[in-house]
Amino acid sequence: MLSKRIIVCLDVRDGKTTKGVRFEGNVDIGDPVTMAREYYEQGVDELVFYDITASHERRDIMIDVVDRVAREIFIPFSVGGGVRSVDDMYRALDAGAEKISVNSAAVRNPDIISRGARHFGSQCIVLGMDSKKVPASPAIPSGYEVAINGGRTFTGMDALQWARKAEDLGAGEICLNSIDADGTNDGYELDLTRMISRSVGIPVIASGGAGRPEHLRDVFLHADADAALIASMVHFGRYTIPGIKAFLTNAHIPVRNVV
């Protein structure tokens, strides 16, 4: 088994890290630059920066914050929110990001995935997908519907079909977020994660719901996730990156050692 990655997510709104439950009731919890440095020093494998209102507000990502975070860390760093063109991707990469996450823009214009992959390589392009469980139907046979604009707009698109199409277009990774589980601390949506992980040939990052180290163990062992995104469980000081990695090591799940 390849080493599993632990990724901390920094949702940013108006220059501050924020956290909510199921995309609602967000409260500001800190400075993203300070928090990024702290998690880097703890030994996190990667960081993700999401400008969570950029797409809904139809504005560009806050490049100044991306630049400030990138100057403080020396691990893979992905950014998303407000990325609508190859030029936007270039600006984020030039500011220090190593990966670009496209979500709403990719639904509106799937060609942005293939264009980004051609310009920067598939390894730079991450499909961000927010998905909610719905009754299965001919239009949504998997029973999971894709949402955009920070979970505000439902698209009528099937999550499994969209994941496969994004891979065909050149996405190098999928960050799969469950709207139902997001911010609940009750665990990842294992059925959704397992379905996508077993249906595509690119890495899948499980996102939404992590509250205890056991949840990471379960999504790695029972849903075939390649990486796990966490937020609340470390943002509020309940756990540390070294503690989570020690738990996973004791559970015989390979992780990258904390230096």
C-alpha positions as CSV (number, residue, x, y, z in Angstrom):
1,M,0.0,0.0,0.0
2,L,1.3,3.4,-0.9
3,S,1.7,6.0,1.8
4,K,-1.6,7.8,2.5
5,R,-1.6,11.6,2.6
6,I,-3.0,13.9,5.2
7,I,-4.1,17.2,3.8
8,V,-5.3,20.2,5.9
9,C,-7.9,22.4,4.2
10,L,-8.0,26.2,4.8
11,D,-11.3,27.6,3.7
12,V,-10.7,31.3,3.4
13,R,-13.3,34.1,3.3
14,D,-12.4,37.8,3.3
15,G,-8.8,36.9,4.1
16,K,-9.6,34.8,7.2
17,T,-9.8,31.1,7.7
18,T,-13.4,30.1,8.3
19,K,-15.3,26.9,9.1
20,G,-19.0,25.9,8.8
21,V,-21.2,22.9,8.8
22,R,-22.7,21.7,5.5
23,F,-21.5,25.0,3.9
24,E,-23.5,27.1,6.4
25,G,-23.0,29.1,9.6
26,N,-19.3,29.8,8.8
27,V,-17.3,31.5,11.6
28,D,-13.8,33.0,11.2
29,I,-11.2,31.1,13.2
30,G,-7.8,32.5,12.3
31,D,-5.2,33.8,9.9
32,P,-4.5,31.4,7.0
33,V,-0.8,32.3,6.8
34,T,-0.2,31.7,10.5
35,M,-2.2,28.4,10.4
36,A,-0.5,27.2,7.2
37,R,2.9,27.7,8.9
38,E,1.8,25.8,12.0
39,Y,0.5,22.8,10.0
40,Y,3.6,22.7,7.9
41,E,5.8,22.6,11.1
42,Q,3.6,19.8,12.5
43,G,4.4,17.7,9.4
44,V,1.2,17.8,7.3
45,D,1.7,16.3,3.8
46,E,-0.1,19.0,1.8
47,L,-2.3,22.1,2.3
48,V,-5.4,23.2,0.3
49,F,-6.5,26.8,0.2
50,Y,-10.1,27.5,-0.9
51,D,-11.4,31.0,-1.5
52,I,-14.9,29.8,-0.7
53,T,-16.8,32.8,-1.9
54,A,-14.9,33.7,-5.0
55,S,-16.9,31.6,-7.4
56,H,-20.3,32.7,-5.9
57,E,-19.2,36.3,-6.0
58,R,-17.7,36.0,-9.5
59,R,-14.4,37.5,-8.5
60,D,-10.8,36.4,-8.7
61,I,-9.0,34.4,-6.1
62,M,-7.0,36.4,-3.5
63,I,-3.6,36.0,-5.0
64,D,-2.0,38.1,-2.2
65,V,-3.0,35.5,0.4
66,V,-1.8,32.7,-1.9
67,D,1.6,34.4,-2.2
68,R,1.9,34.9,1.6
69,V,1.0,31.3,2.4
70,A,3.4,29.9,-0.2
71,R,6.3,31.9,1.3
72,E,5.8,30.1,4.6
73,I,5.6,26.5,3.6
74,F,7.6,24.0,1.6
75,I,5.1,21.2,0.8
76,P,2.6,20.8,-2.0
77,F,0.0,23.5,-1.9
78,S,-3.3,23.5,-3.9
79,V,-5.5,26.5,-4.4
80,G,-9.1,26.8,-5.6
81,G,-12.0,29.3,-5.8
82,G,-12.3,31.9,-8.5
83,V,-10.2,30.1,-11.0
84,R,-12.0,30.5,-14.4
85,S,-9.2,30.4,-17.0
86,V,-5.7,29.2,-17.8
87,D,-4.5,32.8,-17.0
88,D,-6.0,32.5,-13.5
89,M,-4.2,29.1,-13.1
90,Y,-0.9,30.7,-14.2
91,R,-1.3,33.6,-11.7
92,A,-1.9,31.1,-8.8
93,L,1.0,28.9,-9.8
94,D,3.2,31.9,-10.2
95,A,2.3,33.0,-6.7
96,G,3.5,29.7,-5.3
97,A,0.8,27.1,-5.7
98,E,1.7,23.7,-7.0
99,K,-1.8,22.5,-7.9
100,I,-5.0,24.2,-9.0
101,S,-8.4,23.0,-8.0
102,V,-11.3,23.7,-10.4
103,N,-14.9,23.1,-9.3
104,S,-17.7,25.5,-10.4
105,A,-15.7,26.7,-13.4
106,A,-15.1,23.1,-14.6
107,V,-18.8,22.4,-14.6
108,R,-19.6,25.5,-16.6
109,N,-16.7,24.9,-19.0
110,P,-15.2,21.4,-18.8
111,D,-12.5,22.5,-21.4
112,I,-10.7,24.3,-18.6
113,I,-9.5,20.9,-17.3
114,S,-8.0,19.8,-20.6
115,R,-6.5,23.2,-21.3
116,G,-5.0,23.4,-17.9
117,A,-3.6,19.9,-18.2
118,R,-2.1,20.7,-21.6
119,H,-0.4,23.9,-20.3
120,F,0.8,22.8,-16.9
121,G,0.5,18.9,-16.8
122,S,-2.3,16.8,-15.3
123,Q,-0.5,16.6,-12.0
124,C,-1.4,20.3,-11.5
125,I,-5.1,20.0,-12.1
126,V,-7.4,18.8,-9.3
127,L,-11.1,18.4,-9.9
128,G,-12.9,19.7,-6.8
129,M,-16.3,18.1,-6.5
130,D,-19.1,18.9,-4.0
131,S,-21.7,16.2,-4.0
132,K,-24.9,15.4,-2.1
133,K,-26.9,12.2,-1.8
134,V,-30.2,12.3,-3.7
135,P,-32.7,9.7,-4.8
136,A,-31.3,7.7,-7.7
137,S,-32.8,8.6,-11.1
138,P,-32.1,8.1,-14.8
139,A,-30.3,11.5,-14.7
140,I,-28.4,10.8,-11.5
141,P,-28.0,7.0,-11.5
142,S,-25.3,7.0,-8.8
143,G,-27.6,8.8,-6.3
144,Y,-25.1,11.6,-5.8
145,E,-25.6,15.0,-7.4
146,V,-22.9,17.6,-8.1
147,A,-23.3,21.1,-6.7
148,I,-21.4,24.3,-7.5
149,N,-21.0,27.8,-6.1
150,G,-20.0,26.6,-2.7
151,G,-22.9,24.1,-2.5
152,R,-25.5,26.7,-3.4
153,T,-26.4,25.5,-6.9
154,F,-27.3,22.0,-7.8
155,T,-26.5,21.0,-11.4
156,G,-28.5,17.9,-12.2
157,M,-25.1,16.2,-12.9
158,D,-24.3,12.7,-11.7
159,A,-21.1,12.6,-9.5
160,L,-19.8,9.4,-10.8
161,Q,-20.3,10.3,-14.5
162,W,-18.6,13.7,-13.8
163,A,-15.6,12.1,-12.1
164,R,-15.0,9.8,-15.1
165,K,-15.4,12.6,-17.6
166,A,-13.0,14.8,-15.6
167,E,-10.4,12.1,-15.6
168,D,-10.8,11.7,-19.4
169,L,-10.4,15.4,-19.8
170,G,-7.0,15.3,-18.0
171,A,-7.6,15.9,-14.3
172,G,-4.8,14.4,-12.3
173,E,-6.7,14.1,-9.0
174,I,-10.2,14.4,-7.5
175,C,-11.0,16.1,-4.2
176,L,-14.3,14.6,-3.4
177,N,-16.3,16.5,-0.8
178,S,-19.6,15.3,0.7
179,I,-22.0,18.1,1.4
180,D,-23.9,15.9,3.8
181,A,-20.9,15.1,5.9
182,D,-19.1,18.5,5.6
183,G,-18.2,20.0,9.0
184,T,-20.2,17.4,11.0
185,N,-17.2,15.5,12.5
186,D,-19.2,12.3,12.1
187,G,-16.9,10.7,9.5
188,Y,-16.5,10.7,5.8
189,E,-19.2,9.5,3.3
190,L,-17.6,6.1,2.8
191,D,-20.1,4.9,0.1
192,L,-19.5,7.9,-2.1
193,T,-15.7,7.8,-1.6
194,R,-15.5,4.1,-2.3
195,M,-17.7,4.4,-5.5
196,I,-15.5,7.2,-7.0
197,S,-12.2,5.7,-5.9
198,R,-12.9,2.3,-7.5
199,S,-14.2,3.9,-10.7
200,V,-11.4,6.1,-11.7
201,G,-7.7,5.6,-12.2
202,I,-6.5,8.9,-10.6
203,P,-6.0,9.6,-6.9
204,V,-9.1,10.5,-4.8
205,I,-9.0,12.8,-1.8
206,A,-11.8,12.1,0.7
207,S,-13.2,15.4,2.1
208,G,-16.0,16.3,4.5
209,G,-16.8,14.9,7.9
210,A,-13.5,14.0,9.6
211,G,-13.7,14.4,13.4
212,R,-11.5,11.7,14.8
213,P,-8.4,9.7,13.6
214,E,-10.7,6.6,13.3
215,H,-12.5,8.4,10.5
216,L,-9.2,8.6,8.5
217,R,-8.5,5.0,9.2
218,D,-11.9,4.0,7.9
219,V,-11.8,6.0,4.7
220,F,-8.3,4.6,3.9
221,L,-9.1,1.0,4.7
222,H,-12.8,0.7,3.6
223,A,-13.2,3.3,0.9
224,D,-9.8,3.2,-0.9
225,A,-9.1,6.9,-0.6
226,D,-5.6,8.0,-1.5
227,A,-5.6,11.0,0.8
228,A,-7.8,12.5,3.5
229,L,-8.7,16.2,3.9
230,I,-9.1,17.4,7.4
231,A,-10.1,20.8,8.9
232,S,-12.1,21.1,12.1
233,M,-10.4,18.3,14.0
234,V,-7.1,20.2,13.9
235,H,-8.3,23.8,13.6
236,F,-10.0,23.6,17.0
237,G,-7.0,21.9,18.6
238,R,-8.6,18.5,19.3
239,Y,-5.8,16.7,17.4
240,T,-2.4,17.3,16.0
241,I,-0.8,16.1,12.8
242,P,1.8,14.0,14.6
243,G,-0.9,12.4,16.8
244,I,-3.1,11.5,13.8
245,K,-0.1,10.0,12.0
246,A,0.9,8.0,15.1
247,F,-2.6,6.6,15.3
248,L,-2.6,5.6,11.6
249,T,0.8,4.0,11.9
250,N,-0.5,1.9,14.9
251,A,-3.4,0.9,12.6
252,H,-0.9,-0.4,10.0
253,I,-1.7,2.4,7.5
254,P,1.4,3.7,5.9
255,V,1.9,7.5,6.3
256,R,4.8,9.8,5.7
257,N,6.8,10.2,8.8
258,V,6.9,13.5,10.7
259,V,10.4,14.8,10.5
